[in-house]
Amino acid sequence: MIKAAFNDERWAEIRRKGKYRFIYDYGMLYFGLLTSVCSILVINLLDGVFLEKAVSDLLFVILFTTIGGVIWGIGMWRWMEYYYHRKG
């Protein structure tokens, strides 16, 4: 999967922006935000109570998915750097 999605020019552009920008953009925003929205929808659809519980769950879910996004971003940065240096 990484091989097919890996593009040297694109990764070089992302690398130029820096590690912390990558973690923020791809980890916290893309991964964290997407996971937050999906989690809130699934939790509340399964419970059958949407509006009342959504607000109380929102902060909890955002906190943990943001932390998860940071961890995911760090892991992906390391993996992509490893692959970039191995390939180059």
C-alpha positions, 0 to 999 in steps of 0.5 A, a space after each residue: 500500500 505504501 509503495 503504491 501511494 508513495 511519491 518522491 516529489 510529493 513526500 519531498 514537498 511534505 518534508 519541506 514543510 516539516 515534521 510538526 506540520 505533517 503531524 498537525 495536518 495529517 495526524 490531528 486534522 485528517 486522522 483525528 477529525 475524521 475519526 472524531 466525526 465517525 466515532 460520534 456518529 457511530 456512538 450516537 446512532 448505536 445508542 439511539 440518542 443523538 442530540 443530548 449525548 452528542 455534546 457530552 461525548 464530543 469533548 471526550 472523543 475529540 480529546 482521545 482522537 487528537 491524541 491518537 492522531 498525534 501518535 498516528 502522525 508520528 508513526 507515519 512520519 517515521 515510516 515515510 522517512 524510513 521508506 524515503 531514505 531506504 528508497 533513495 
